[in-house]
Amino acid sequence: MNAEGVQAGIWTVGVRLHSYDVDFKRRATLDAVCRYFLDAAWNHAEALGVGYTHLADQKKFWVLSRFVMKIQRLPQWGENVTLNTWPRAPRGIFALRDFEVVDSQGARVVGGASAWLVLDAHSRRPQRLDKLQWSLKRFPVERATEQEPQKLAERDNGAECFSTLVRYGDLDVNDHVNSASYIRWLLDAYPAEFHRKHTVRLVEVNYLGETKGGQKVSVLKTDGEAGQFWHEIRAEAEVTCRARLLWDSQRTE
């Protein structure tokens, strides 16, 4: 990532797509885009006085609860893009944050919205947001997507695609599975040939619980209509993630 800046409550960072951020189509992977967003969100929160270090002193921490991302196209290897992210006014226990990826022509190629919780480090229970000391005088009203991060309904059990153990590389600073690792597992539920012939256009994720190192994780998938697929990720029988992915086999980029 390149130079960062804040203007009118919006955090801006330049991103250059490296070889380790792309797949065999030379396009950014969704987990790479998710990592860009998470890094920018954490840095912006620090700048606003409500980041990791500020909450750690209070024995609290941020967790991503819901996430929706719409994709017009994925940036290419070597491309320079701009990532913008900004918080919106909290809604209940959720702190809302949008993000967008903009290409060199100023076109939005990815837009997303997210809902976050502040948890107590000991009880793991959500905390009130009205006690956070934001340095913002008012929240931006811009939207990166018209779709809000919604609660996904429980569905019939799907077929298991694969299982794996949570390993060192899956864990984040809070010692549980990083949000982007779930995205990677969801993408791994589809064979390489499927990825060659399809492009993902929508990702919705609900993070329902913590997954810790050493746990066995199972990724399940239920086929829907018109390119829709529903997923559950279970950590030793407990559902820790639900997701919906929408794929397009017709459009080209």
C-alpha positions as CSV (number, residue, x, y, z in Angstrom):
1,M,0.0,0.0,0.0
2,N,1.1,3.5,-0.7
3,A,0.5,6.9,0.9
4,E,-2.5,7.3,3.2
5,G,-4.7,10.3,4.0
6,V,-7.9,11.5,5.6
7,Q,-10.3,14.0,4.2
8,A,-13.9,14.7,5.4
9,G,-13.9,11.5,7.5
10,I,-12.8,9.3,4.5
11,W,-9.6,7.3,4.7
12,T,-7.7,7.0,1.4
13,V,-4.9,4.6,0.5
14,G,-3.2,3.8,-2.8
15,V,-2.8,0.1,-3.6
16,R,-0.7,-1.6,-6.2
17,L,-1.6,-5.2,-7.1
18,H,1.3,-7.5,-6.5
19,S,1.8,-11.1,-7.7
20,Y,0.8,-12.5,-4.3
21,D,-2.5,-10.6,-4.4
22,V,-3.8,-12.3,-7.6
23,D,-4.9,-15.6,-8.9
24,F,-4.2,-17.5,-12.2
25,K,-6.4,-15.0,-14.0
26,R,-4.1,-12.3,-12.8
27,R,-7.0,-10.7,-10.9
28,A,-7.1,-9.7,-7.3
29,T,-8.4,-12.5,-5.0
30,L,-11.4,-11.6,-2.8
31,D,-9.4,-12.4,0.3
32,A,-6.7,-9.9,-0.9
33,V,-9.4,-7.2,-1.3
34,C,-10.8,-8.0,2.1
35,R,-7.3,-7.7,3.6
36,Y,-6.9,-4.3,2.0
37,F,-10.1,-3.1,3.5
38,L,-9.4,-4.5,6.9
39,D,-6.0,-2.9,7.1
40,A,-7.4,0.5,6.0
41,A,-10.3,0.2,8.4
42,W,-7.9,-0.6,11.3
43,N,-5.6,2.3,10.4
44,H,-8.5,4.7,10.1
45,A,-9.9,3.7,13.4
46,E,-6.6,4.4,15.0
47,A,-6.5,7.8,13.4
48,L,-10.1,8.5,14.7
49,G,-9.1,7.5,18.3
50,V,-11.1,4.3,18.4
51,G,-8.6,1.8,17.1
52,Y,-7.0,-1.4,18.4
53,T,-4.6,0.3,20.8
54,H,-7.3,2.6,22.3
55,L,-9.7,-0.3,22.9
56,A,-7.0,-2.6,24.2
57,D,-6.4,-0.2,27.1
58,Q,-10.1,-0.7,28.0
59,K,-9.9,-4.5,27.5
60,K,-12.1,-4.3,24.4
61,F,-11.6,-5.1,20.8
62,W,-13.3,-4.7,17.4
63,V,-14.7,-7.7,15.5
64,L,-16.3,-7.8,12.0
65,S,-19.8,-9.1,12.3
66,R,-21.4,-8.7,8.8
67,F,-19.9,-7.9,5.4
68,V,-21.3,-7.4,1.9
69,M,-19.1,-6.7,-1.2
70,K,-20.3,-6.1,-4.8
71,I,-17.8,-6.5,-7.6
72,Q,-18.0,-4.8,-11.0
73,R,-14.5,-6.1,-11.8
74,L,-11.5,-7.2,-9.9
75,P,-8.2,-5.2,-10.2
76,Q,-5.5,-6.7,-12.3
77,W,-1.9,-7.6,-11.5
78,G,0.2,-4.5,-11.6
79,E,-2.8,-2.1,-11.6
80,N,-2.8,0.9,-9.3
81,V,-6.1,1.5,-7.5
82,T,-7.4,3.7,-4.7
83,L,-9.2,2.3,-1.6
84,N,-11.5,4.6,0.3
85,T,-13.2,3.7,3.5
86,W,-15.3,5.7,6.0
87,P,-17.5,5.0,9.0
88,R,-21.3,5.7,8.9
89,A,-23.4,6.6,11.9
90,P,-23.8,3.5,14.2
91,R,-27.0,1.6,14.2
92,G,-27.8,-0.1,17.5
93,I,-24.9,-2.2,18.6
94,F,-23.4,-2.1,15.1
95,A,-20.7,0.3,13.9
96,L,-21.1,0.6,10.1
97,R,-18.3,1.2,7.7
98,D,-18.3,1.4,3.9
99,F,-15.4,0.9,1.5
100,E,-14.7,1.2,-2.3
101,V,-12.0,0.4,-4.7
102,V,-11.6,3.0,-7.4
103,D,-9.5,2.6,-10.6
104,S,-7.2,5.1,-12.2
105,Q,-10.2,6.4,-14.3
106,G,-12.2,7.2,-11.2
107,A,-14.6,4.3,-11.7
108,R,-15.7,2.3,-8.6
109,V,-14.9,-1.4,-9.4
110,V,-15.7,-2.8,-5.9
111,G,-18.0,-1.4,-3.3
112,G,-18.8,-2.8,0.2
113,A,-20.5,-2.2,3.5
114,S,-19.7,-3.8,6.9
115,A,-21.1,-4.0,10.4
116,W,-18.7,-4.2,13.4
117,L,-19.1,-4.9,17.1
118,V,-17.0,-3.9,20.1
119,L,-16.5,-6.9,22.4
120,D,-15.4,-7.2,26.0
121,A,-12.1,-9.1,25.9
122,H,-13.2,-11.3,28.9
123,S,-16.9,-11.9,28.5
124,R,-16.9,-11.6,24.6
125,R,-20.2,-9.7,24.9
126,P,-21.0,-6.7,22.7
127,Q,-20.4,-3.3,24.3
128,R,-22.2,0.0,23.9
129,L,-21.0,2.2,21.2
130,D,-22.1,5.6,22.6
131,K,-19.1,5.6,24.9
132,L,-16.6,5.5,22.1
133,Q,-14.8,8.8,21.8
134,W,-14.7,9.4,18.0
135,S,-12.7,12.3,16.8
136,L,-15.2,12.9,14.0
137,K,-17.7,15.7,14.5
138,R,-20.1,14.0,12.1
139,F,-20.2,10.9,10.1
140,P,-20.0,10.8,6.3
141,V,-23.2,10.1,4.5
142,E,-21.7,8.7,1.3
143,R,-22.5,5.1,0.4
144,A,-20.3,2.6,-1.5
145,T,-23.2,0.3,-2.1
146,E,-27.0,0.6,-1.6
147,Q,-27.1,-2.9,0.1
148,E,-26.7,-3.1,3.9
149,P,-24.9,-6.0,5.5
150,Q,-27.9,-8.1,6.5
151,K,-28.4,-11.1,8.7
152,L,-28.4,-14.3,6.6
153,A,-31.1,-16.8,7.4
154,E,-30.3,-20.3,8.5
155,R,-30.7,-22.8,5.6
156,D,-30.9,-26.6,5.2
157,N,-27.6,-28.4,5.7
158,G,-25.4,-28.3,2.7
159,A,-22.8,-30.8,1.4
160,E,-19.3,-30.6,2.9
161,C,-16.8,-29.4,0.4
162,F,-13.7,-29.9,2.6
163,S,-12.4,-29.7,6.1
164,T,-9.2,-28.3,7.4
165,L,-7.4,-27.4,10.6
166,V,-7.0,-23.8,11.7
167,R,-3.3,-23.1,11.4
168,Y,-0.9,-20.3,12.4
169,G,-1.4,-18.4,9.2
170,D,-5.2,-18.1,9.7
171,L,-4.9,-16.2,13.0
172,D,-5.0,-12.5,13.6
173,V,-3.9,-10.2,16.5
174,N,-6.9,-11.2,18.5
175,D,-5.8,-14.8,18.3
176,H,-8.8,-16.0,16.3
177,V,-9.3,-16.7,12.6
178,N,-8.9,-13.6,10.5
179,S,-12.0,-12.4,8.5
180,A,-10.1,-12.8,5.2
181,S,-9.3,-16.4,6.0
182,Y,-13.0,-17.2,6.0
183,I,-13.2,-15.6,2.5
184,R,-10.3,-17.8,1.3
185,W,-12.0,-20.9,2.6
186,L,-15.3,-20.0,0.8
187,L,-13.4,-19.6,-2.5
188,D,-11.6,-22.9,-1.9
189,A,-15.1,-24.6,-1.9
190,Y,-15.1,-24.1,-5.7
191,P,-12.7,-26.1,-7.9
192,A,-10.2,-24.2,-10.1
193,E,-12.2,-25.0,-13.3
194,F,-15.2,-23.3,-11.8
195,H,-13.1,-20.2,-11.1
196,R,-11.8,-20.2,-14.7
197,K,-15.4,-20.1,-16.1
198,H,-17.1,-17.8,-13.5
199,T,-16.7,-14.4,-11.9
200,V,-18.0,-13.6,-8.4
201,R,-20.3,-10.6,-8.3
202,L,-21.6,-10.5,-4.7
203,V,-20.3,-11.8,-1.4
204,E,-22.3,-11.6,1.8
205,V,-20.8,-12.9,5.0
206,N,-22.1,-13.2,8.6
207,Y,-19.4,-13.9,11.2
208,L,-21.2,-15.7,14.1
209,G,-18.5,-16.8,16.4
210,E,-14.8,-17.2,17.0
211,T,-12.7,-19.9,15.5
212,K,-9.5,-20.7,17.3
213,G,-6.2,-22.3,16.4
214,G,-6.1,-26.1,16.1
215,Q,-9.9,-26.4,15.6
216,K,-11.2,-28.5,12.8
217,V,-13.2,-26.4,10.3
218,S,-15.7,-27.8,7.8
219,V,-16.9,-25.7,4.8
220,L,-20.4,-26.6,3.5
221,K,-22.2,-25.5,0.3
222,T,-25.8,-25.5,-0.8
223,D,-26.6,-24.8,-4.5
224,G,-29.2,-22.2,-5.3
225,E,-30.6,-20.7,-8.4
226,A,-29.1,-18.4,-11.0
227,G,-25.5,-18.7,-9.8
228,Q,-26.3,-18.4,-6.1
229,F,-24.6,-20.6,-3.5
230,W,-25.1,-20.6,0.3
231,H,-22.4,-21.6,2.7
232,E,-21.8,-22.5,6.3
233,I,-18.4,-22.8,8.0
234,R,-18.4,-24.9,11.1
235,A,-15.8,-25.2,13.8
236,E,-16.3,-28.5,15.5
237,A,-20.1,-28.6,14.8
238,E,-20.6,-24.9,15.8
239,V,-21.6,-22.6,13.0
240,T,-19.2,-19.7,13.0
241,C,-19.9,-18.2,9.6
242,R,-22.7,-18.1,7.0
243,A,-22.3,-16.7,3.5
244,R,-24.0,-16.2,0.2
245,L,-22.0,-15.9,-3.1
246,L,-23.4,-14.9,-6.5
247,W,-21.4,-15.9,-9.5
248,D,-21.7,-14.8,-13.2
249,S,-20.7,-17.1,-16.0
250,Q,-21.7,-14.7,-18.8
251,R,-20.1,-11.3,-18.3
252,T,-16.5,-10.7,-19.2
253,E,-14.1,-8.2,-17.7
